[in-house]
Every structure is written in C-alpha cells, then in structure tokens.
Amino acid sequence: MTARKALKSKRNLVYSTREDRDEKLQVFKRRRAAIFQQRCTGGEQAASDGVSGGTERRVVGRRRRSAKSRALQAIAAGEDSDSSSDAGRASSEGSEPLVNLRQSIAPEDIEEIKKQNSKGVRSVGDLIEKCEHSMEYSSRSPADQLLGSSGDKGHVARKLELRRKYEQKFALPSILYRSELIMRIQPFLRLVEDLFKNRVSSYYKHEAASASKASNNAFLSLDEFRSMDISRFVAGYYGLRRQLSVGEEILRQFRPFLLKRQGKTMKWWGVADFANYVLAPEVLASFCIDEMQLGDDIYDRETREKAYELFHNTTEFGLAIADAEPLEQWEAPVRDQRATGPKMTESQR
C-alpha cells in the first residue's frame, strides 16, 4: 500500500512538472512573437529615417562644397572675402537657405597671395617657365660656362681662339676618341698596382688624402663634392669626360684589386670616385709622358712633375675644348650637322 502511494505521488509530480514547463513555453513563444514584431516595425521606421537623414546630409554637403568653391574662386580672382560672401548670399536668395561657413584661409595668407600676384607670379605656367630657365642654366656644360652658350654668335670664335692659343703654346696632340684613348692607355694601367706598392709617387693621391683629412665626415658627401675645386683632379688637356672613361676602364679591370686595398682615403672617396679622380689622372699622366715625349721613365719623379705641371696649365683647354669634342666617332657627324644645320635637298633648292 505504501509502495503504491509512493509511485502515485511520483507520477503526479512528473505530470505537474510537464504541465508547468509547457505553460512557460507558451508564454515564451507569445513574448518572442511580440518582440519580433516590435523590432520589425522599429527597423522600417529607422530605415526611412536613415534615408531622409542621408538625403539631408548630401544636400548640406553639396551646399558646403558649392559655397567653398565660390570662396576659392573669389580668392583666386583677387577679390575680398566679404565681396565673395555677398555674391554667394545674393545668388542663394530665393532658392535655398545658405549654409554659412567659417573662412578656412587666414586673412594674412590671402594678402600674401595678392602680393605674389601683383609681383607677376600669376600662373603655374610662369613658375614652370622660371624653373626650366633655372634648370637650363645649371645644366650647362663646362664649355658653355667658360665660353658662353653654344647658340651665342661668338661662341665658335672664342672656341677657335682658345684652341689655337693652347695648341701653339703647348703643342698639344690631337684629341682622341674614347675607343682610341682606351686602347692606347692599356700599357700604362699597370701603374694602378704600382701605386699601391709604393713604386711611384702620386700627386693626385696626396691631394685626395688632404681632402679626406680636412673633412669631418667619414665619407665624401654630396655637398662636399659640389663645393670641392674639382679642377685639382682633372687631367689637364684630356678633359673630364675622357678622364671618367679611363676611370671606368680601371674599375672594369681592377675593382676586386681595389676593394681589397681600401685605406682611409679610398673609403672616404669611395672606390668609383677614387678611380675616377685619383687613379685615372695618374694613368693619363703616364700616357702624357709617352705621348708628349716628356721623358723616358714614367716613374721618374721629375718627369711626372712635368706632366702634372702641363695638366695644371691646360685644365681650361680640357674643360672647354676637349669636353666639347665628340667622345665617340659616330658623334662627329651629328655635331657637324648641328653646327651647319640640315642639308638642303635638290627639291628644296
């Protein structure tokens, strides 16, 4: 009897629990449906508000851009900000409300722009023209800087006079093309190794060491190079262009050798500049001794002093005359055509 009562009470407890759970589930379903319906209604209203708000913001943005554009146009035309604002206010009356903007450009900046306009700087084209003129002047060759522009009527006359002066005074040899020069200096390139074996004294190496010691930098900077008197490192009547060609040949043959023997001076100059402005003029000095018949021994100190002195006295010839001559043989016809102008055909005659 007791067991039956216990089983019956257990069943009643299970049934009552199920009924309570089902009732709570129905309540939850009804609440969820109400919340979902409310959210849908609110989302539609927010979407409509967002569309209208976005439209209003776009309209205001267009008004602001239009007003700012009118203000900038007024400034570019040299008008006062007050007159530009009056014009904008007058154009906007009767159509749509004007959005007042604060001036984004300081009054002193506007006055500065007006002053620049009054001085003649009125367009970007003027600025470009001035920059091109400055670049044209700075890019002039040493020959043009010494003798004047090649378009100058007296340029050719001054060039011929300078050439005649140096050739008569120093009996200078003919100017060689690059290929001829590189071929003829080959026997003298052994001097590069002899310089590092102290078999020959080097004037240009001494000058390079003095320049590096006078510097406070660990390496040759661009500003120092530009301020340097480069004529101290030019191989006289050969000119700078042919000297740099010799430097390229030295680097082609001796770069690994030089990289293994970098002292303080070469590290300051760099391997390329050391080859161009120290080793190349020394090789050309040896070639000059042979070409000008200054002596029998290219390693003799007094003989090399003669070559150094000749280079010092003919640097102007090298920069003004030799550097203006064609470096390659194929450049000669082009140079002659530019000097004489294009030839006329039979039909043109």
C-alpha positions in Angstrom: 0.0 0.0 0.0 2.8 2.3 0.9 4.6 1.5 -2.3 1.6 2.2 -4.4 1.1 5.6 -2.8 4.7 6.5 -3.4 4.5 5.5 -7.1 1.3 7.5 -7.5 2.8 10.6 -5.9 5.9 10.3 -8.1 3.7 10.2 -11.2 1.7 13.2 -10.1 4.9 15.1 -9.6 6.1 14.3 -13.1 2.8 15.3 -14.7 2.7 18.6 -12.8 6.3 19.4 -13.8 5.5 18.8 -17.5 2.4 21.0 -17.4 4.3 23.9 -15.8 7.1 23.6 -18.4 4.6 23.5 -21.3 2.8 26.6 -19.9 6.1 28.5 -19.6 7.0 27.6 -23.1 3.8 29.0 -24.5 4.3 32.2 -22.6 7.9 32.5 -24.0 6.6 31.9 -27.6 4.0 34.7 -27.2 6.6 37.1 -25.8 9.1 36.3 -28.6 6.5 36.9 -31.3 5.6 40.3 -29.8 9.3 41.3 -29.6 10.0 40.2 -33.2 7.0 42.3 -34.5 8.2 45.3 -32.5 11.7 45.1 -33.9 10.4 44.8 -37.5 8.3 47.9 -37.0 11.2 49.8 -35.5 13.6 48.8 -38.3 11.4 50.0 -41.0 11.0 53.4 -39.2 14.8 53.6 -38.7 15.4 52.8 -42.4 13.1 55.5 -43.5 14.7 58.0 -41.1 18.1 57.0 -42.4 17.2 57.6 -46.0 15.7 61.0 -45.2 18.7 61.8 -43.0 21.2 60.7 -45.7 19.4 62.9 -48.2 19.6 65.9 -46.0 23.3 65.3 -45.3 24.0 65.0 -49.0 22.2 68.3 -49.7 24.1 70.1 -46.9 27.3 68.6 -48.2 26.6 69.9 -51.7 25.8 73.3 -50.4 29.0 73.4 -48.4 31.1 72.4 -51.4 29.4 74.9 -53.6 30.0 77.7 -51.1 33.6 76.7 -50.6 34.2 76.6 -54.4 32.8 80.1 -54.7 35.0 81.3 -51.9 38.1 79.8 -53.5 37.2 81.2 -56.9 36.9 84.6 -55.4 40.3 84.3 -53.7 41.9 83.2 -57.0 40.4 86.2 -58.7 41.9 88.6 -56.1 38.5 89.5 -54.5 37.9 90.2 -50.8 36.2 87.5 -48.7 33.4 90.0 -47.9 32.6 90.5 -51.6 32.7 86.8 -52.3 30.3 86.1 -49.4 28.0 88.8 -50.6 27.9 87.3 -54.0 27.2 83.9 -52.6 24.5 85.3 -50.4 22.8 87.1 -53.3 22.9 84.0 -55.6 21.4 81.9 -52.9 18.5 84.2 -52.0 15.1 82.9 -53.1 16.3 79.4 -53.9 17.7 77.6 -50.9 19.0 78.6 -47.5 22.7 79.4 -47.4 24.9 77.4 -45.1 27.4 79.9 -43.5 30.9 78.6 -43.4 33.9 79.9 -41.5 36.8 81.1 -43.6 39.4 78.3 -43.7 42.2 80.5 -45.1 43.8 83.1 -42.9 43.5 86.7 -44.0 47.3 87.2 -43.9 47.6 84.2 -46.3 45.1 85.9 -48.7 47.1 89.1 -48.6 50.3 87.2 -49.3 48.7 85.6 -52.4 47.6 89.1 -53.5 51.2 90.4 -53.1 52.6 87.5 -55.2 50.0 88.1 -57.9 51.0 91.7 -58.0 54.7 90.8 -58.5 53.9 88.8 -61.6 53.6 85.2 -60.4 50.2 84.7 -61.8 50.0 81.2 -63.1 51.6 77.8 -62.8 52.9 78.3 -66.3 55.0 81.2 -65.2 56.5 79.1 -62.4 57.3 76.2 -64.7 59.0 78.6 -67.2 61.1 80.0 -64.4 62.1 76.5 -63.2 63.0 75.4 -66.7 65.2 78.5 -67.1 67.0 77.7 -63.9 67.5 74.1 -64.8 68.8 75.1 -68.3 71.4 77.4 -66.7 72.5 74.8 -64.1 72.8 72.0 -66.7 75.1 73.9 -68.9 78.3 72.1 -69.8 81.8 73.4 -68.7 82.4 74.5 -72.2 79.3 76.6 -72.3 80.1 78.1 -68.8 83.6 79.1 -69.9 82.8 80.2 -73.5 79.1 81.1 -73.3 76.1 79.4 -74.8 76.6 77.4 -78.0 73.8 79.5 -79.5 75.9 82.6 -79.0 77.3 84.0 -82.2 80.8 84.5 -80.6 80.9 81.0 -79.1 82.6 79.4 -82.1 85.1 82.2 -82.5 86.1 82.1 -78.8 86.4 78.3 -79.0 88.7 78.5 -82.1 90.8 81.3 -80.5 91.2 79.3 -77.2 92.1 76.1 -79.1 94.7 78.0 -81.2 96.2 79.6 -78.1 96.8 76.4 -76.3 97.9 74.3 -79.3 100.5 76.9 -80.2 101.7 77.5 -76.6 101.9 73.8 -75.5 102.0 71.9 -78.8 99.1 69.7 -77.7 98.3 66.5 -79.5 95.1 65.8 -81.3 92.0 65.0 -79.2 91.3 61.2 -79.2 88.0 59.4 -79.4 87.2 57.3 -76.4 87.9 54.0 -78.1 91.3 55.2 -79.3 92.2 56.5 -75.8 91.2 53.3 -74.0 93.3 51.2 -76.5 96.4 53.4 -76.1 96.4 53.6 -72.3 96.4 49.8 -71.8 100.2 49.5 -71.4 100.1 52.2 -68.6 97.3 50.5 -66.5 100.0 48.6 -64.6 100.6 51.8 -62.8 97.5 51.1 -60.7 99.1 48.2 -58.9 102.5 50.0 -58.7 100.9 52.9 -56.8 99.9 50.5 -54.0 103.3 49.0 -54.0 104.9 52.5 -53.5 106.9 52.2 -56.7 105.8 55.6 -57.8 104.8 58.8 -56.0 101.3 60.1 -56.7 100.4 63.8 -56.7 96.6 63.1 -57.0 96.7 60.6 -54.2 98.3 63.2 -52.0 95.6 65.7 -52.9 92.9 63.1 -52.3 94.3 62.4 -48.8 94.4 66.1 -47.9 90.8 66.5 -48.9 89.7 63.5 -46.8 91.7 64.7 -43.7 90.1 68.2 -44.0 86.6 66.7 -43.8 84.7 65.9 -40.7 82.6 63.2 -42.3 83.5 59.5 -42.6 82.6 59.6 -46.3 82.5 62.1 -49.1 79.1 63.8 -49.0 77.3 65.3 -52.0 77.6 68.9 -50.6 81.4 68.5 -50.1 81.8 67.1 -53.6 79.9 70.1 -55.1 81.9 72.6 -53.1 85.2 71.0 -54.0 87.5 72.5 -56.6 87.4 69.6 -58.9 89.9 71.2 -61.3 92.6 70.0 -58.9 91.7 66.4 -60.0 91.3 67.0 -63.8 93.9 65.5 -66.1 94.5 68.8 -68.0 94.0 68.8 -71.7 92.4 65.4 -71.8 89.3 66.8 -70.2 86.9 65.4 -67.6 84.8 63.2 -70.0 87.8 61.2 -71.3 89.2 61.0 -67.8 86.0 59.4 -66.5 86.1 56.9 -69.4 89.6 55.9 -68.2 88.2 55.6 -64.6 85.5 53.2 -65.9 88.2 51.1 -67.6 90.2 51.0 -64.4 87.2 49.8 -62.4 86.4 47.2 -65.1 89.9 45.6 -64.7 90.9 46.4 -61.1 87.7 46.6 -59.0 88.5 43.4 -57.0 92.1 44.5 -56.5 90.9 47.9 -55.2 88.2 46.5 -52.9 90.9 44.5 -51.1 93.1 47.6 -50.5 90.8 50.2 -49.2 92.6 52.6 -46.9 91.1 55.6 -45.1 91.4 57.8 -48.2 89.8 55.4 -50.6 87.0 54.7 -48.1 86.3 58.4 -47.8 86.2 58.9 -51.6 84.6 55.6 -52.5 86.1 53.1 -54.9 84.5 54.6 -58.0 85.4 58.3 -57.3 88.9 57.2 -56.2 89.3 55.5 -59.6 87.9 58.5 -61.5 89.7 61.4 -59.7 92.9 59.8 -58.4 93.9 56.7 -60.5 92.6 57.9 -63.9 94.7 61.2 -63.9 97.8 59.2 -62.8 97.4 56.8 -65.7 96.8 59.7 -68.1 99.9 61.4 -66.7 101.9 58.3 -67.7 100.3 58.3 -71.1 101.1 62.1 -71.4 104.8 61.5 -70.7 104.9 59.0 -73.6 102.6 61.0 -75.9 104.3 64.3 -75.4 107.8 62.8 -75.0 108.5 64.4 -71.7 110.9 61.7 -70.6 112.0 58.1 -70.9 110.9 56.9 -67.5 107.3 57.3 -66.5 108.2 56.5 -62.8 110.8 59.3 -62.6 109.6 62.0 -60.1 110.9 65.0 -62.2 109.3 63.6 -65.3 106.0 63.1 -63.7 106.2 66.7 -62.3 106.4 67.9 -65.9 103.2 66.1 -66.7 101.4 67.5 -63.6 102.5 71.0 -64.5 101.2 70.6 -68.0 97.9 69.3 -66.7 97.6 72.3 -64.4 98.3 74.8 -67.2 95.9 73.1 -69.7 92.8 72.4 -67.5 90.9 75.2 -69.2 91.5 73.6 -72.6 90.3 70.2 -71.3 87.1 71.5 -69.8 86.2 74.0 -72.6 87.6 72.3 -75.7 88.2 68.6 -75.2 84.9 68.0 -73.3 83.0 69.7 -76.1 84.5 67.4 -78.7 82.7 64.1 -79.6 83.6 61.3 -77.3 82.6 58.6 -79.8 83.4 58.6 -83.5 79.7 58.4 -84.5 79.0 61.6 -82.7 81.1 63.7 -85.1 78.6 63.8 -88.0 75.8 64.7 -85.6 77.9 67.5 -84.1 78.8 68.8 -87.6 75.1 68.6 -88.7 74.0 70.6 -85.6 76.7 73.2 -86.3 75.9 73.7 -90.0 72.2 72.9 -89.9 70.4 70.3 -92.0 71.5 70.0 -95.6 69.0 71.1 -98.3 67.8 68.6 -100.9 67.6 69.3 -104.6 63.8 69.9 -104.4 64.3 72.4 -101.6 66.9 74.3 -103.6 
